[in-house]
Amino acid sequence: MLHTQIKRARTSSVGPDELCVARVPLFAPLSHEDQLDVASVARPVTVTKGDQIYAPGSREAQLMVVHTGQVKISRISADGHEQIVRVLGPGDFVGESAFVTGARPDHFASALEDGSMCVFRHADLGRLIEDHPGVGMRMLQAVSRRLEETEQRLAAAVSGDVAARVAGYLLGLPGEHVDGRLQVTLPLAKKDIASLLDTTPESLSRQLRRLTETGVIDQPGGRTVVLADIDTLLDLSAGAG
């Protein structure tokens, strides 16, 4: 069951651009009429930073689609350390495995910041996929991309090449061109990025410092990182560095 601090969002008449389901890739291609059908069974919820959304073994089977904010998916290792598996942003979803296999989650889901989600009971999700097969296809495509990313991360972890993981992570962040250079913003604290990349905060800081000293990136302040040498980052991410 969702954590008690998570609150049902107030319902009201909404336009096509305000529907929770309208802004996520799973449902965005649907017509407004079909989106209304999907929204009729979606349970909008709001979360507060720090909320535990669910824990391993939770009984309630549901698909959660992030509308706004970020949700951290993590596990606790045998020695008690948190390992971040991935971070969900707007349009990402979790809970599809339980929908397919019926298995209970083996991980924690926690809110990294205030946000909102669309939550579907699996019984309702099954009907929606029958009525709108494209939703199931897009779900499969998203899961396939996630699996590919996981395999790439595993290969990098096995190789022990922290530089490749850091370079690949930076290249995968959304960026914008500022003064002719690509600028990205780190979406997480460095300790959380280190956990996501299966390394230590000290090792991550060392790699970022090395990239800065060699002119591959620039760190002007805060969480801003300028990708000054894309070619070198590409070589590093492929293990060529």
N, C-alpha and C positions, 0 to 999 in steps of 0.2 A: 504494500500500500504506500502511496506517496507520503512523504514526511508530513507531520502535522503542521509544520510551519508553512507549507505550500498552500497557497490560497486559490480558490476558484476565481477566475477573472469574471468581472461583471459582464453580462451579456447585454447587447444593444443592437439596434439595426445598424449594419455596416455597409459601406460601399464596396465595390469590387477590389479597390486597392487596400482595404483595411482588413480583409479576411485573413486570418492567421494562415490558412492553407494557400493563399494566393501568392505568397512570396517565397515558397519553398519549392525546389526543383521537382519533388515528387508530384506535386499537384498543379504547379504553375501553368503547364500546357493545357489543362482542362478549360473548357468554356466556363464562363461565370456561373451558368446554371448548374453545371456539374460540380463546380467548386462549392456552391451552396449545398449540394447534396452531401459532399464530403464534410463540410463544416457542420452539418446537422448532427453528425455523430462524433465530431471531435470535441473533446473536453478541454477548453482553454484553461491553463493554469499559469500562475505567476510564481516565480521563485526569488528568494533573497540570497544574496551572496553568502556562501557558507552552508546553505541548506544541504542536507543529505537527502537526495531524491529517492534512492533505494540502496539496499545493501545486498550482498550475496545471499541467495536463498529466498529472496522475496517471492511471495506466492502470486501476486497480482501480475498477470500476463498482459502487457500493453506495449504499444509502439509509441515512442515519444519523439516528436519532431521539434527541433529547436526553432523558435520564431525570432527571438532576440536574446542576446547574452551569450554566455559560454558555459558548457557543461563538461566537467572533467570525468573521464572514465579511468578508474585505477584499480589496482589490486594491492594487497598487502603480502609481502614476501614472508617466508618462514621466520626470518630474523626480525620481523616487525617493521621493515622499511616499505614506504609507499612507492609503487612503481606506476607511473602514469602510462596508460596504454594509448590513449588518444584524447584530443580535446575537440568537442563538438561546437561548431559555430552555427549561425543562422542557416537553415536549410539542411543541416545534418540530422541524422536520426539514429536511434538505438532501440533495440528490442526486437529486431527482425529474426534473430536466432531462435528466441523462444517461440515466435510465431511459426517458424518452420519445424522446429524439433520438439517443442513443448517443454524444453529444459528450463530450469530456473537460472537466473543470472548468477555468474560466478565473480562478479566485480561490484565495485561501488560506483555510483553516479552522484556527483556533487556539483553544486552551482558555484562557478568561479566569480560570477557577478550577478547582479539583479537581472532578471530576464523573464521571458514567457515561452510557453511551449504549447503545442497541440498534442493531446494525448488520445490515443485510440485503443479501445479494448480490442483484443485480437479477434473476437467474434465479429465485431463490426468491420475490422480490417479485411477479413476474409470476404465479406459481402462486397466491400468496395472494390477489391481486386477482381471479383467476378463481374461486377458491373462496369469497371473501368480497367481493362487488362493492361493499358499503358502504364498504370501506376505500378503494377507488379514488375513490368519490364524495367522501368526506371529504378525500382528498388534493387533488382538484380544487377543492373549496371553499376549502381553505387556500391553495392557489396563487393562486386568484382574489382572495382578500383581500390577499395579499401584493402582487399586481400593482396593485391599487387603491391600497394604501399607497404603493407606489413611484411611481405616477403623481401622487399628491398631493404627495409630497416633491419630485418633479421640477418640478411647477408652482410650488411655493413657491421652489425654487432659482432657476428662470428669472426669477421676479418680483423676486428679490433681497431679499425681505422676510424678514430674519433673525428679526424679532420674531414673525412668523406661524409660523415653523418651531419656535422655542423654545416658544411658547404651545401649539402642537399637540402637541409632544413631552411637555410636562408634563401635559397633559390625558389623554394616552394611557397614562400610567403607572398601574399598580395602586395604589390608595390605601386608606386607612382613616380613619374619622371619629374624631377625637380632640378632645374638648372642643367638639364642634359644628362643627369645621372639618375639611376634607379634607386629609390629610397623605400625602405620597408620599416615596419614598426614591429618590434617583438611583442607578441600578444600575451606573453606570460612572463612571470618572474623567472630569472635565470635558473633558480633552483628547480622550477617546474620544467623548464626546457631541458635541463640536464637529465631529469628523471625520464622525460619523454624519449630522449636520445640514448638512454641506458648508459649514462656516464655520470661523473661527479661534477658538482658545481665548480670545483677547482680546475678540473680538466677543461670544462667548457670555457671558463674565463681565460685559461691559458691559450686555447685555440683562437678565441676572439682577439686576444691581445696580439698573437702572432700574425693573424690576418691583417690587423690594423697596422702593425709595425712594417709589414711588407707592402702596404698600400693596396691590398686587395679589397679591404673595406675601410670605411671611416665611421667612427662612432662620435658624432657631434654632441651627444648628450641624451640623457633619459633612455628611452627604449628605441630611439631612432638609429638605424644602421643604413649607411649608404653603400650600395654594392658598386664599388669603383672598377673592379676588374671581373666582369662576368665570365670571360673565357677561362681564367684561372679557377674560379669557383666551379665551373663545369668540369674542368679537368680533375679537380680535387674530389668532386662528388662521384666521379666515375672511378676513383681510386688511382688516377694517373699521376697524382701529386705525391 
